[in-house]
Amino acid sequence: MDLILKNRNFRTFVFAQTFRDITLMLFVTSNGWLVLDLTDSTIFVGLAAGCGGLGMLITSLLAGSIVDRVDRKKILALSHFILSITFLVVVLFIWTGSINIWILLLTTFIDGSCTSFRFVCGGTITMDLVGSKDLSRATAINFSCMTITGIFITAIGGNLIDRYGFESTYLLMSICAFISSVILILGLPSISKNITDANRTSIQELRDGISYIKQNKRIRSLLLLGLSSEVFGWAHESMVPVVTKYVLGGGSVELGYILASGQVGALISTLVLSNYRIKKNRTLILYLTYILFGLFLIGFVWSKILLLSMLLYCLVFLAVATYEVVLHSLMQTIVPNVMRGRVVSFQILTWGATGISGFMLGVLAGFTSPPIAITINTSILVLNGTRNIVKKILTNKSILSYWQ
């Protein structure tokens, strides 16, 4: 945590992102539950997630080249301001009683589009502010702040919905997104390396990024691993409200507690990683936490006891937070500055697959049940992780030294 104390600009950035994290956690708590409340359909819950994923897919490819060309803090602040206006419009629709599923699908699409810029800019700005030496710790600090926020905000959000309705959480989202944009504009200097050729178009730079990834086996392997975790692991997020309602028989309050327990697990992981610089066995840690993510998730979806579900979801996020920090740090440190924005945009592209997979998972859950659908999906994650470890052993390539 000494990075926050010593680095003023990084401290300001973390402060701004904390308000954005409040928005993120409230959205996770509110949006899926509101869709379920309006439609009582797992398919529409999945479709909402799919719209968010589609927004990320469409914008993430160009986001990288844009971030490499212009002031990153302004792009990030603009995305937060757009979200602020969007959520305020949703509040007005709720207050007037005219909210419907199509408005929520559009809102989720806009949120996904803005989130792609949030993560592309966030990752590159962090690298700009702290350098490659402290990137792993800084990334863990970012995750720590997000998870600390998530522990309280998800639980508070569930109770706000129960007592004051959905308009209370969407209004708070709008306010926090606006505050974040103001802090970024007023508190940070311009952040742009001017490392791209001004005469080249975004499309040309996108092609350069694709060519670089094709030629770099390490980056390609990391992106494919990340894609598999999004499709077969993170896709479960859209179904958490469904599991809460139909498996546990809970409401918005119980949903908030489950989401908060997940953030506790992530916090434990990131607090450890923020004070410990991983130097060895990164691939071993990457694959083991990838597998544990899937195993704990399967246990969670079959639990019918709230406290047990909270414990298992805590372990889910303990594993996946470690996996994500290691994956993100590897991605940032092995990519040259001139390509960082574009490569990170492809990483965000894989995150967009979460929403698309969430839609397919919702359809599968509609024909079977949420636990069966998630178990089928997540089993592929576990098998893939096991296959990768066995493959490294059989090819006599030491898993303890690969990517060190």
C-alpha positions, 0 to 999 in steps of 0.5 A: 500500500506504500505506492498509494502514499508515495505516488500522488498521481496514482493515489488520485487515480485510485480515488477516482476509480473507487467512485467508478467501482461503486457504480460497477458494484451497484450495477452488478447488484441491481441490473440483473435483479431488475431484469429478473423482476420485470421478466421472471426469465433466465433467458432475458437475464442472459440476454441483458448480459449479452448486450453488455458483452456486445457493447464491449466487443464492438468498442474494445477493438478500437479502444486500444488504438484510441487510447494509444493516440489521445489523452487517456484520462479524458477518454476515461472521464468521458466514459464515466460521464456518459454512464452518469447520464445513462443511469440518470435517464433510467432513474427517470423511467423508473420514477415514471413507471415506464421502465421496460426490458428494452430500456435495460438492454440498451443501458447494459449495452452502453455500460458494456461499451463504456466499461471497455474504455474503463479497463483499457484506460485503467490498465494503461494508466496504471502502467504509466503512473507506476512503471513495470516494476511495481505494476503487479502490486499496483494492479493488486491495489486497484483490485483491493480497492474495488473489492473493499468497495464491493464488500460494502456496496453490494450488501448496501445495494441489496438493502437499498433495493429492498427498502427504497426500490431500484431508483435509489441504486441507479441514482447513486450510480449516476452520482458516483460516475459523475464524481469519478469523471470530475476527479480524473479531469481535475486531479490528474495530468494529461496521460498520453505517451504520443507513441503512435504515428499521427498519420496512421489510422486507428484501423491500420494500428488495429491491424498492427496489433493483430499482426503483433499478437499472431507473431507472439506466442506468449501473448496469444496463449494468455489471450486464449486462456483469458477467453476460456475463463470468460466463456466458461467461468465468468459467464456465471455472473449473469446467473447469480441473481437467478441462483439466489432466487430459485436455488436459495429462495432469497431476494435482493438482500441475500443477493447483496450478501452473496456478492459481498462474500465474493468481494471478501475472497477477492480482497484477501487475495489482492491484499496479499498480492499487493504486498508480495511481488510474484517472481517465480511459479507464475504459470503454476499459480495461474493454472491452479487458480484457474482450476480452483475457480471452476471447482468452487463455482460448481460447489456454489451453484448446488448449495441451498444454504446461504452461509455455505453459498457465501463461503463457497462464493468467497473461495470462488473470488479468492481463486479468480482474483489471484488468477486475474492479477497474475494474468493481467500483470503478465500481459502488461509486462511482456508487451512493449509500450507502443502496443500496450493499448491495443493488446489490452483492448484484445484482452477486453475483447475477451471480457466481452465474451462473458456477456455473450456466453451469459446469454447462452448460459441463460438459454441453457438454464431455461431448458435445464436449470441454473445449477446444471447449466453452470456445472456443464459450462464450468466443467469445461474450465476445469478440464481445460486447466487440467489439460494445460498442466498435463501438457506442460508436464508431458512435453517436459517443459517445467511448469515452474519456470514457464513464463517466469 
